[in-house]
């Protein structure tokens, strides 16, 4: 893994055209910690994550790395040497194998002629194994299921070997076993000193995997800090517009669930 990096964003404003989507967001991703972004649909989680990579250029604000370098001063390749991102939607390339897709993650580390990467094959093999797709290495990506492709793209992010990894809904399309395994990989990355930012819809998963939690509502960060302080029944009920219970089990783990199902009033006869 490359040297760990802190990422600090200050007063980010992100827009689509003239419509602001994220307002004055300040967030720090620390090496060795998992920061989970939660919030209702349309709250700006994915947009903020993309903003942290500079894939979505901020209208205002700044992104600074721990060594004092501003993201705005880096080339696309230099950014890719620092930050890897798994987006919600990825293309399904035709005519390429799983291994070739994972090898894409090595592009920022290759020489000027894009050929020299002596450590690359071993790193790709480890990424394939870590995500459970080694046995699929020679299969065309177009033949895989959505869950398999999700793991392939995550393997490509791991092969990129950056000190910051951003994951937007990494458990999408995955069955329970692979959801657990992906979240284990998230914790392993943090254990290796990587700064991890991840968007999750499942609040139980968020509470379980997070060192730090960030709650967004209507494009604004309304709470940030320890999961127990952010993922409270009061905050979540207000954010999601439904009564939510938060309980702590005997092992100190938070569990988040709706207090009751939303019931429709029966139509008049």
N, C-alpha and C positions, 0 to 999 in steps of 0.2 A: 504494500500500500504506500502511496505517496505521503509526504509529510502532511500531518493534520492541519486543518485550517479553521480559523474562526470566521464566520460570515456575519457581518453586522449591516442591517439595512435601517436607514433613518428617514422617516417622513416620506415614505414612498407613496406616490400617487400614480395609479395605473388606470388607463382609459382605453375604451374602444371608440375611436373617432372622438366625438365631443362628449361622450358619456363616461364620466368617472365611475370606475368599478371598485377600486380600492382607494381608500382615503387615509392619507397621513399614517401609514403603517410603519411601525418601528419594531424590529424583531432581530434577535441574535441567535445564531446556531453555534453551539459550543462543541469543540472536539470531545468525542467520547460520550456524547449525550444525544438522546432521541427527542426531538421536538415534534409534537403532533399538532396539526392544525385541524380543528373541528368546527362545525357550524352547519346551519341548514343549507339546502340547495340555493345557489345564487348568492351566497354570502361572500364570494371572492376568494375562496381557499385556493383553487387551482390557478387563478390569475395571479395571486400573490406568489405562489410557488414558481410560476413561470417568470415572474418579475425578478425573483432572486437569481435566476440564471442569466438574466438579461436577454432571454428569448423574447420577452415582452418588455420593450424599453420603457422605463418609467417616464412619466411626464414631469415628475419632480422627485426630489429626494436623491439619496446616494446609497451605494452598496460598497462596503469596504471589507477587504480581507484582513486577517490578523497580522499580516506582514506589512500593512500600511498601503497596499495597492488598491486603487479604485477600479471597480469592474469596468467603468466607462473607458479606462485607459488600456484595456486589454483587447487583443485580437480574438477572433472566434476560436482559433486553435489554443491560445493561451487560456481562455476561459474553460475550454474543454479539458485542459490539464488540471483544472482545479475543481470543477463541478460536473457531476454526472446527473442526468435526470431521466426518470422513467415517467413518461407522460401517460395520461389516461388513454388516449387513442394513438395507436401506432399504425403505420402502413403495413400491409401484408405483401412483401415483395415477392414477385414471381421469378422462378428460375434460379433461386439461391437456396443453399442449404442452411440448416441451423448453425453449423460451425461458421459459415461465412457471415451470418448476421452477427454472431458474437464477436467475430474478428473486427467488425466495424468499430467496436469499442476501443480498439487499439490505435485508431487513426491519429490522435493527438501525440502519440509517443513514437511514431515512426519518423525516420530521417527525412531529409529534404526530398529525396527521391521516393519517399513513402514505401521503402522496401526494408530498411534496416530496423528490425525489432527482435533482437535475439531472445529476449525473455517472453515475447508474445505467445508462442505456442503453449508453453507451460501455464501461463496465466489464463489463457482461454480454456485449457483443459480443466483447471481448477474452478473456473466460473461455471462451466457446464456441469461439473459434478455437484457444486454447491447448490445449484438450482434444480437438480434432479432431471436434467435433460441430456446427460451424456450419451444415453442410449439412442437419442434422437439426432445425434450430431450430423449424420449423413442424409437425413430426411429433408425433403423440400419443405420450407416453412409454410408454403401455401396449403400443404396437406394437413397441417396441425389444427387442433381445436383451439378455441379462444384462450383457454386456460394454459395450454402448452405454449402458445405464442407469448403469453404474458410472462412466463418464466424464461423464455428465450431472450426477450428484451431486457429482463432484469439481469440475466447473465451478461449481456452486452454492457450494461452499466457497471457491473462488477469488474469486467475486463478492462474498463476504462481507468481503473485504479486512481481515483481521485480522493482528496481529503474531505470532500463534501459530497454527499449523495442526497438527492431529492427524489421522493417517490410519491406520485399522485395516484392514490387508490391502488396500491400494489396487489391487493387481494381480490380485485375484481375478476370475475369469471372462474375463480378457483374454488375447488371443493374444500371441505373442512380440513382435510389432511394438509393440503398445500397452503392453505391460509396459515395454519400453525407453523409450517416450515418457513414460509416467507417472513413471518414475524420473528422467527428465530434468527433468520439471516439479518434482519434489521438490528436485533440486539447484538449479534456477533460483530456487525460493522462498528457499532458504538464501542464494543469491547476492544476493538482494534484501534480505537482513537479517532474514528471518522465522525464528523459532524453530520447528523442525519436529520433531515426534515421530511415529514411524511403527512400526507392528507389521508384521513380515514373517516368513513361515514359510520362505521360500527363503533359506538361509544364504549362498549365493553373492551373491544380490542385496543382502542385508544388509551383507556385507563390502564390496561395491562402492560402496554409496551412503552409508554411515555415516561421520560424523565421530566419533561416540561410540556405543558399544554398551552395552546393558544386558541381562544374562542373568537370566531368572527361572526358578526351579524351585519347585514347590509353594507358589506365592504369595509367595516371598521373593526379593529381589534377591541373587544370589550373586556377581555380578561386574559392575563398571561401569567404563568407561574407554575407552581407544583400542581400536579393533577388533582390532588385533594382540594386545593383552593379554587381551581378553575371549574372542575366538573362537579359542581354542586347542584342539588335539586332545584334550587331557586334560579340559578343562572341558566341552567339548561331548559327548564320549563319556560322561562321567559324567551329564550332564543328560539326554541322550536315550536312554541305555541301549543304545547300539549303537556299535561302533568307528567312529570318524570320523577321516579324514585332513584335515589343513590344510596346504596348500602355498602358497608365495609364488612368483609367476612373476617373470620378469626385469624386468618393469615395476613390481614391488613390490605387485601386487594379490594379495589372498588368494583362494584357491579352497578350498571346503569340500565334501567328499563322503564318503559312507559308505565305509569301508575295504573292506567286502565285503557282499554281499547276505546277508540272514538266510535260512538254509536250514532247512527242516523235516526232521526225521528221518523217513525213509520208514517207512510203516506195515509192521508185520510181516505176512508172507504167511500 
